[in-house]
Amino acid sequence: MENRLVELETRLAFQEDTLQALNGIVSRQQQEILMLSRELEALRAQIRALSPALVASRTEEPPPPHY
């Protein structure tokens, strides 16, 4: 009976250690996801700001050579 109790306590301690390690990993991943989401939104904003500048208006385009 004593051996069983020691074994269960050992397993519990190992599981608690594993849970703490996994919690740390999940926490770091969440922080990284938030950082990447902010960077992605900043890049989207930059692309939106550049989009009109990438397309010339019809008045700025020279006429085709056959004109």
MOCORZI-V140135 format. One record per residue. N is the residue number from 1. RES is the residue in one letter. D_FIRST is the distance of its C-alpha to the first C-alpha in Angstrom with 2 decimals. Layout:
N|RES|D_FIRST  N|RES|D_FIRST
//
This chain:
1|M|0.00  2|E|3.80  3|N|5.45  4|R|5.17  5|L|6.34  6|V|8.78  7|E|9.91  8|L|10.71  9|E|12.46  10|T|14.29  11|R|15.45  12|L|16.60  13|A|18.51  14|F|20.10  15|Q|21.14  16|E|22.65  17|D|24.55  18|T|25.80  19|L|26.92  20|Q|28.83  21|A|30.49  22|L|31.49  23|N|32.81  24|G|34.96  25|I|36.32  26|V|37.16  27|S|38.84  28|R|40.96  29|Q|41.89  30|Q|43.02  31|Q|45.18  32|E|46.67  33|I|47.40  34|L|49.18  35|M|51.18  36|L|52.18  37|S|53.18  38|R|55.43  39|E|56.96  40|L|57.57  41|E|59.29  42|A|61.42  43|L|62.47  44|R|63.32  45|A|65.46  46|Q|67.23  47|I|67.95  48|R|69.27  49|A|71.51  50|L|72.80  51|S|73.32  52|P|76.75  53|A|77.89  54|L|77.01  55|V|79.39  56|A|83.07  57|S|85.13  58|R|87.94  59|T|90.56  60|E|89.16  61|E|89.10  62|P|92.25  63|P|94.07  64|P|93.51  65|P|95.96  66|H|97.97  67|Y|99.22
//
